[in-house]
Amino acid sequence: MRLPRQFLLPSCLLLGMSTPAWSAPAQYTLDPVHTRVQFAIDHAGFSKAIGTVSGSTGTIVFDPDDWSTARVAVSIPIARVDLGDAKWNQATLARNLLDGERHPVATFVSTRIEPIDARRAIVHGDLTLRGETREVALQVVLNGLKRYPLPPFRRTVGFSATAALSRAEFGIDAWKSVIGDAVELRLEVEASRSRGGSDAGDDADAPDDVPDAEVPAADAPVEEAPAPPPTEPTP
């Protein structure tokens, strides 16, 4: 049966409207300030030495309706390792351990995603550290995907992740009597939607970027400028 012409356009619009708002993955850029890698490793059987690395950069492609399409590519500046003591940091970056001079950056690139449920997945990928590449599995939890509450109000996604690895597998085998082999990793990640991307899930009255204020006409009365919106303190 052929539809009358007057019904064709409304029918096409309805078909288009049936497409979910999150029908395609969006790309997010890592926020190096709010993304941090933490590691813990046995110290001579007395305690777990805890260190962090800040300043990671990279991208995440993510669709909350389909974790299997996610992709991750991250660079981690090993030279910024911090264990709370300058001499300890220097020793950790020495050639017989992390060898920060020759290998100042570690990378992680996802290879496959194993969804668990709506908020959890196992992200498998290749970790390159100290020139050695090994597969690592990250246990990932989605913390939130929403608009950031401060300017420029960009859509932001946040994850927590954990993993375990052997330092010896990456050729880091010095000081076996003092430094343990098992390394516990914890990652806290924030990423904002990359500029220029479209987001069908955004509200029409809540643009990603704050629009420029309209310039009043020359003969328009000058109004007192409103108080500026709150901004996050610079770390």
Steps between C-alpha positions, in 0.01 A plus 500: 500500500635840404474779756352833391767761435388714793590217739848429362686786674345442848574129469865565418530741794357241737746242376787742561372582847506131594883502495637503857674819615815300578500308171869560429818517710635843594865595541623638831836662578671412826516771764865479617420685823227263613654181364749319715673162513577357842721197563579300811789254541644306792786671685720237667196333653434795731250708302367579155686786337243723329576726206302700248545630149304807390468673166386212279362592158298315240155423366206277584232405249194392695133414452329415832246290310769283343824455695636267232561798268718683754861586419773638723840650418698654787851638551635498858796728583715266709744783565233652729496208741456615860555287810507792740878539517736658246782246552259210481356641178847528353586142598177370347580668167855359493608277212474175702134572583264713286783645288320831471772663289471254210132413550329812639153402378288187541202433272181299523293416192185292530464188285157368604224575747320237706173650628369375835192716555381857442769650725788251489732347244843342464718705268780291349791685348872525435705678763843614385731573792878532494500386137312176571140438389271263688124450511327640808134465600335798670193447717306817412201663670305786343451767769300750300425653163348846521559868444779650713351747754749784433590689182539407224238236598634232268356150513738298719547131566675351803634153571681312775717202407726244665756255366794287608827433324845352553784751479739224393296447182600852399868442573489680836666239718756686714496496881299178529577469871351842573242568229214259436410374154121543509379851421147610586364771273211738561390758246264793540406644162303802381456594136298772329329473165739604226432839341323494168309179575123486498295356783138416431445442871571862594219732596435769242512771766829379651776541239841347558677833492385820666384729213654842461292773661303711256647846445236771570429768243683832538187679626392221732518566876799338666399244758714395791701192406381182675731324739727254318418128541708301748812339366698206626822594682821448307702214652 
